[in-house]
Amino acid sequence: MAKQRMNCLAFMLLSKGRMYRHLPGSYNTDMALESRYTDKHAKAGLDFAFPAIETWQNQFPGYEIAIDDPELTSVCPKTGLPDFGVLTIRYMPRERCLELKSLKEYLFSYRNLGIFQENIVNQVLEDVVKACDPVWAVVRGEFRPRGGIGTAVEARWPRPAA
């Protein structure tokens, strides 16, 4: 008992008088032992019925279109907390160009959707390619920090060989 009290006093002196206790089973001790994210979280949002992106007939060959959405929002599928980001779509049209109003409505469908940021970027790329069959396309998402960590995700079409 005296040894335990000595250790506690020494710890209090080292911590400038603040008392800290280790609680068995606390968040930090279990963090590495339990998987907090499941396959269900990873697939969340990917089965959503996204609205179609309309297109119009391209009139010129060999140019690049860049579109950015500076206010993309979604929701973390695990915590329900909002995610904010800037989404940029760059592509070279072949025969069809993306119609911007329908693209805006499409991107708005992510607003209350529980989906990981990485999945947003890849899903948008897949839907852009499906809509207009571009020569090439790049979708980049830059998501605001939450908990001190920001994320930048970039996906390209055609997809690189794995």
C-alpha positions in Angstrom: 0.0 0.0 0.0 2.8 2.4 0.9 4.6 1.6 -2.4 1.4 2.3 -4.4 0.9 5.6 -2.6 4.5 6.6 -3.3 4.0 5.9 -7.0 0.9 8.0 -7.0 2.6 10.9 -5.3 5.6 10.7 -7.7 3.1 10.7 -10.6 1.3 13.7 -9.2 4.5 15.6 -8.8 5.5 14.8 -12.4 2.1 15.8 -13.7 2.2 19.1 -11.8 -0.4 18.2 -9.3 -3.0 16.8 -11.7 -4.4 13.4 -10.9 -4.6 11.0 -13.8 -6.0 7.5 -13.6 -5.9 4.7 -16.0 -9.3 3.2 -16.3 -9.3 -0.5 -17.4 -11.3 -0.9 -20.5 -11.1 2.7 -21.4 -11.2 3.9 -25.1 -7.4 4.0 -25.6 -6.7 0.6 -24.2 -9.3 -1.1 -26.4 -8.6 0.9 -29.5 -6.1 -1.5 -31.1 -7.9 -4.7 -30.0 -11.3 -4.0 -31.6 -12.1 -3.1 -35.2 -14.4 -0.1 -35.1 -15.2 -0.1 -38.8 -16.9 -3.0 -40.5 -17.4 -4.1 -44.1 -20.9 -2.6 -43.8 -19.4 0.8 -43.1 -17.0 0.4 -46.0 -19.8 -0.3 -48.5 -22.2 2.3 -47.1 -23.8 4.5 -49.7 -22.6 2.5 -52.7 -26.0 0.9 -53.2 -27.7 4.3 -53.3 -29.8 5.0 -56.4 -28.0 8.1 -57.6 -29.8 10.3 -60.1 -28.6 10.1 -63.7 -26.2 12.7 -65.0 -27.6 14.2 -68.2 -25.3 15.0 -71.2 -25.4 17.0 -74.4 -23.7 16.5 -77.8 -20.1 17.7 -77.9 -19.3 20.0 -80.9 -15.5 20.1 -80.8 -12.6 17.6 -80.3 -9.5 17.7 -78.1 -10.2 20.0 -75.2 -10.5 19.8 -71.4 -13.4 20.6 -69.1 -12.8 21.4 -65.4 -15.7 21.5 -63.0 -15.5 22.2 -59.3 -17.9 21.9 -56.4 -16.5 23.9 -53.5 -19.3 22.9 -51.2 -19.7 19.1 -51.4 -21.1 17.6 -48.3 -21.7 14.1 -47.1 -22.0 12.2 -43.8 -19.6 9.7 -42.2 -21.3 6.3 -42.3 -19.9 5.4 -38.8 -20.3 8.6 -36.8 -23.0 10.5 -38.7 -20.8 13.6 -38.5 -20.8 15.8 -41.6 -17.9 15.9 -44.1 -17.1 19.0 -46.2 -15.0 19.1 -49.2 -14.1 20.5 -52.6 -14.7 18.1 -55.5 -13.0 18.7 -58.9 -13.9 16.9 -62.1 -11.6 17.2 -65.1 -12.2 15.4 -68.3 -11.7 15.4 -72.1 -15.1 14.8 -73.7 -15.5 12.4 -76.6 -19.1 12.7 -78.0 -21.0 13.8 -74.9 -20.5 16.6 -72.3 -21.9 16.7 -68.8 -24.9 18.9 -68.3 -24.1 21.1 -65.2 -27.6 21.4 -63.7 -28.1 17.6 -63.5 -24.5 17.2 -62.3 -25.3 19.7 -59.5 -28.4 17.7 -58.5 -26.4 14.5 -58.7 -23.7 15.9 -56.3 -26.4 17.3 -54.0 -27.6 13.7 -53.5 -24.4 13.0 -51.4 -25.5 15.7 -48.8 -27.2 13.4 -46.3 -25.7 10.1 -47.6 -23.5 8.1 -45.2 -20.5 7.3 -47.4 -16.7 7.3 -47.0 -14.8 10.1 -48.8 -12.8 7.7 -50.8 -16.0 6.1 -52.1 -17.5 9.4 -53.1 -14.5 10.2 -55.4 -14.6 6.8 -57.0 -18.4 6.6 -57.3 -18.4 10.1 -59.0 -15.7 8.9 -61.4 -17.7 5.8 -62.3 -20.9 7.8 -62.8 -19.1 10.5 -65.0 -17.6 7.8 -67.2 -21.0 6.0 -67.4 -22.7 9.3 -68.4 -20.3 10.7 -71.0 -17.6 8.1 -71.9 -14.8 10.6 -71.9 -11.3 10.1 -73.4 -10.0 10.5 -69.9 -11.3 11.8 -66.6 -9.9 12.7 -63.2 -12.0 13.3 -60.0 -10.3 14.8 -57.0 -11.8 15.3 -53.6 -10.1 17.5 -51.0 -12.0 17.1 -47.7 -11.7 19.4 -44.7 -9.9 18.2 -41.6 -12.0 16.5 -38.9 -10.0 15.6 -35.8 -7.0 17.4 -37.3 -6.7 15.2 -40.4 -7.7 16.3 -43.9 -8.0 13.9 -46.8 -7.3 14.2 -50.5 -8.4 11.5 -52.9 -7.9 11.3 -56.6 -9.3 8.7 -59.1 -8.5 8.5 -62.8 -10.1 7.0 -65.9 -8.9 4.9 -67.6 -8.1 3.1 -64.4 -4.4 2.2 -64.0 -3.6 -1.5 -64.0 -3.6 -2.8 -60.5 
